[in-house]
């Protein structure tokens, strides 16, 4: 009897090997897709933990100050994660000795230049001494509230100063006492204009004898008025490079750039009815006293509760 040709050979039950391999491949594809879905749920993406993009920081010295005075602050921020191309030191054309309203207009031009250069919508203003007033004037009167995310004021004569032997400068005349026309207008209504858009922080020290008394540097309504006290507290001139003061500034900035996510309220566990009480169900079939045995089918496994 002749052997059957391969075409005539009987096929094993269940189909050909090719069909079985196809079925196996389909099964593996389903399993792989399921594993991928589980992995996506369990393993966070790297983008979720990426470092934040900080708003650019413009650091501004006080009256007669050179932008180089702010380099220690710039270096501190850079060493703590701020990119170099987001950090700027600057002062106005007079080094804060002219009318501070004019200095504020020049600041506005600098803010626009930084925003254009970096692509950022808002900037942080880190100011010191007289420049604290120019920056506040800019926010209040020149549209800065829509371009500034945070205002940091170090040792500012926000309510004038008793150390006012500098009145050869126009700016000093504007903060030589609490009652100058400039300060009355600046502090009228609120000391923290547009605080719904701009976060305000001040830093002052008990050892500051230039912005005196030292509480002149506080702003009513600021999100944070940080006081440095004790014998080792910085002076007016060292406060902008003090590591503790700078750490407080960094914390303030980052907390507002990356607010904590809202907490999920704890779930209340279901309560068990007291023995002998009714346990009504949706269909009213369990109205008698318990206990009850209920079998739930979940994930292919039966559980009795």
ChimeraX attribute file (.defattr): number of C-alpha atoms within 10 A of each C-alpha:
attribute: neighborCount
match mode: 1-to-1
recipient: residues
	/A:1	3
	/A:2	4
	/A:3	7
	/A:4	9
	/A:5	8
	/A:6	8
	/A:7	7
	/A:8	8
	/A:9	9
	/A:10	9
	/A:11	11
	/A:12	8
	/A:13	6
	/A:14	8
	/A:15	9
	/A:16	11
	/A:17	11
	/A:18	9
	/A:19	11
	/A:20	12
	/A:21	11
	/A:22	12
	/A:23	12
	/A:24	12
	/A:25	12
	/A:26	12
	/A:27	12
	/A:28	12
	/A:29	12
	/A:30	12
	/A:31	12
	/A:32	12
	/A:33	12
	/A:34	12
	/A:35	12
	/A:36	12
	/A:37	11
	/A:38	11
	/A:39	11
	/A:40	11
	/A:41	10
	/A:42	9
	/A:43	8
	/A:44	10
	/A:45	10
	/A:46	8
	/A:47	7
	/A:48	7
	/A:49	8
	/A:50	8
	/A:51	9
	/A:52	11
	/A:53	13
	/A:54	19
	/A:55	24
	/A:56	26
	/A:57	25
	/A:58	22
	/A:59	25
	/A:60	31
	/A:61	26
	/A:62	25
	/A:63	21
	/A:64	14
	/A:65	20
	/A:66	17
	/A:67	17
	/A:68	15
	/A:69	18
	/A:70	23
	/A:71	17
	/A:72	15
	/A:73	21
	/A:74	21
	/A:75	14
	/A:76	17
	/A:77	20
	/A:78	15
	/A:79	11
	/A:80	10
	/A:81	12
	/A:82	20
	/A:83	13
	/A:84	13
	/A:85	12
	/A:86	21
	/A:87	21
	/A:88	19
	/A:89	18
	/A:90	18
	/A:91	23
	/A:92	23
	/A:93	12
	/A:94	15
	/A:95	19
	/A:96	28
	/A:97	23
	/A:98	19
	/A:99	17
	/A:100	26
	/A:101	19
	/A:102	17
	/A:103	24
	/A:104	24
	/A:105	19
	/A:106	16
	/A:107	25
	/A:108	19
	/A:109	11
	/A:110	17
	/A:111	23
	/A:112	16
	/A:113	12
	/A:114	22
	/A:115	18
	/A:116	11
	/A:117	11
	/A:118	14
	/A:119	11
	/A:120	16
	/A:121	16
	/A:122	23
	/A:123	24
	/A:124	22
	/A:125	26
	/A:126	26
	/A:127	26
	/A:128	28
	/A:129	25
	/A:130	29
	/A:131	33
	/A:132	26
	/A:133	29
	/A:134	27
	/A:135	28
	/A:136	26
	/A:137	25
	/A:138	22
	/A:139	23
	/A:140	18
	/A:141	14
	/A:142	16
	/A:143	12
	/A:144	24
	/A:145	20
	/A:146	14
	/A:147	19
	/A:148	23
	/A:149	23
	/A:150	24
	/A:151	25
	/A:152	24
	/A:153	31
	/A:154	29
	/A:155	32
	/A:156	31
	/A:157	32
	/A:158	25
	/A:159	26
	/A:160	23
	/A:161	23
	/A:162	17
	/A:163	15
	/A:164	16
	/A:165	11
	/A:166	13
	/A:167	13
	/A:168	10
	/A:169	15
	/A:170	14
	/A:171	24
	/A:172	24
	/A:173	20
	/A:174	23
	/A:175	27
	/A:176	20
	/A:177	18
	/A:178	18
	/A:179	13
	/A:180	15
	/A:181	12
	/A:182	18
	/A:183	21
	/A:184	14
	/A:185	13
	/A:186	21
	/A:187	19
	/A:188	10
	/A:189	9
	/A:190	14
	/A:191	21
	/A:192	23
	/A:193	22
	/A:194	15
	/A:195	18
	/A:196	8
	/A:197	13
	/A:198	22
	/A:199	21
	/A:200	25
	/A:201	24
	/A:202	24
	/A:203	26
	/A:204	27
	/A:205	26
	/A:206	19
	/A:207	20
	/A:208	21
	/A:209	16
	/A:210	18
	/A:211	28
	/A:212	22
	/A:213	18
	/A:214	21
	/A:215	21
	/A:216	18
	/A:217	28
	/A:218	24
	/A:219	22
	/A:220	12
	/A:221	14
	/A:222	18
	/A:223	15
	/A:224	17
	/A:225	19
	/A:226	18
	/A:227	16
	/A:228	19
	/A:229	12
	/A:230	9
	/A:231	8
	/A:232	10
	/A:233	19
	/A:234	22
	/A:235	19
	/A:236	22
	/A:237	16
	/A:238	12
	/A:239	22
	/A:240	27
	/A:241	18
	/A:242	16
	/A:243	15
	/A:244	14
	/A:245	22
	/A:246	18
	/A:247	14
	/A:248	14
	/A:249	20
	/A:250	15
	/A:251	11
	/A:252	18
	/A:253	21
	/A:254	13
	/A:255	10
	/A:256	12
	/A:257	15
	/A:258	11
	/A:259	8
	/A:260	8
	/A:261	6
	/A:262	6
	/A:263	6
	/A:264	6
	/A:265	6
	/A:266	6
	/A:267	6
	/A:268	6
	/A:269	6
	/A:270	6
	/A:271	6
	/A:272	8
	/A:273	12
	/A:274	11
	/A:275	10
	/A:276	10
	/A:277	12
	/A:278	14
	/A:279	18
	/A:280	13
	/A:281	9
	/A:282	7
	/A:283	7
	/A:284	9
	/A:285	9
	/A:286	13
	/A:287	13
	/A:288	13
	/A:289	14
	/A:290	15
	/A:291	14
	/A:292	11
	/A:293	9
	/A:294	10
	/A:295	11
	/A:296	12
	/A:297	10
	/A:298	8
	/A:299	6
	/A:300	7
	/A:301	8
	/A:302	11
	/A:303	11
	/A:304	9
	/A:305	8
